[in-house]
Amino acid sequence: MKSLNRINGFFGKLGYVFRKCIFHVLSVGPIPTHIAFIMDGNRRYARKLNLKEGSGHRAGFSALMSMLKYCYELGVKYVTVYAFSVDNFNRSPEEVQSVMDLMQEKIEELLMQESIVNSFGIRLHFIGNLKLLNETTRAAAEKAMTATAKNDNVVLLICVAYSSTDEITHAVQESCREKLCKIQELESSGSGGDLIGVDYNENDQEFAIKLSDIERHMYMSVSPEPDILVRTSGAYRLSNFLLWQTTHSYLYSPVALWPEISFWHLVWVVLNFQHVQPTLEKRKKLV
Ligand SMILES: CC(C)=CCC/C(C)=C/CC/C(C)=C/COP(=O)(O)OP(=O)(O)O
């Protein structure tokens, strides 16, 4: 057993040195700040290998841990993953429960001393309508956010109970609520006149809802826009994921199912991103 551990340790170190060399070459070009992943194809992976249901999502979590390690070693600051959409709640209650149980178990593992979270100093954000989660999963997510709130090396955003349309609706509602509170405050202090009634001037800039108000209330406002969006399994659909934030992102959809994603997919997408990055930057400046 001891000698097996030594062999594993040796190959682990060798892999690390090899990756360091490749990343050194990549760092001649621009390194993406933020990469987002749609982890598609976990159930198909289980079916393909005749594994029992649920094994696909477990394999998906292991693939995520490897990918996070590669991204953070490369120097990527933000990684976002689509772990569970609002629509995924329409799956069978058994499957929803199984993914929630897995998530809870893995969140607890992530908070352990020897986990990737501690070795890279990761700050965890759970993004989405967390009220839709069951109580235990929500409590685990909140505990993880509090426990990692002081980490400032790199960030992992886990989108659960998330959809872009829900995020945008939430941001618009919050912006309206904020303005309404402001108007009510002024009215009750007596300095605003009848702001809600006929005297309210709708051209008054102070009370108009601006783009910056909506952006401030987005769940994703804690990160810059993704430079790269990867969706595995060869599908070119965004499936209601980061629709507001991906106008200038480079899209990549390898045919590999999520548990099959590898180090080389990351190298390939970064090389392609580096090739188009000057054009993407120019487009951003034109907006
Ligand atoms: C703590 C943490 C981050 C946990 C994440 C666990 C994990 C890998 C969740 C993936 C969930 C999911 C619905 C993926 C989509 O594949 P699919 O089920 O739609 O598979 P298919 O495309 O083959 O149908």
The ligand as a Gaussian input file, in Angstrom:
#p B3LYP/6-31G(d) Opt

LIG

0 1
 C      -21.031000      20.626000      -5.454000
 C      -21.143000      20.547000      -6.924000
 C      -20.568000      21.637000      -7.720000
 C      -21.754000      19.486000      -7.479000
 C      -21.957000      19.332000      -8.939000
 C      -22.386000      17.920000      -9.271000
 C      -22.675000      17.821000     -10.755000
 C      -21.609000      17.311000     -11.675000
 C      -23.894000      18.199000     -11.196000
 C      -24.298000      18.130000     -12.639000
 C      -25.807000      18.208000     -12.712000
 C      -26.396000      18.194000     -14.068000
 C      -27.859000      18.269000     -14.113000
 C      -25.626000      18.138000     -15.200000
 C      -26.135000      18.027000     -16.589000
 O      -25.969000      16.682000     -17.071000
 P      -27.246000      15.823000     -17.371000
 O      -27.705000      15.206000     -16.083000
 O      -28.259000      16.733000     -18.023000
 O      -26.781000      14.692000     -18.354000
 P      -27.317000      14.446000     -19.859000
 O      -26.965000      15.691000     -20.627000
 O      -26.539000      13.265000     -20.309000
 O      -28.789000      14.207000     -19.779000

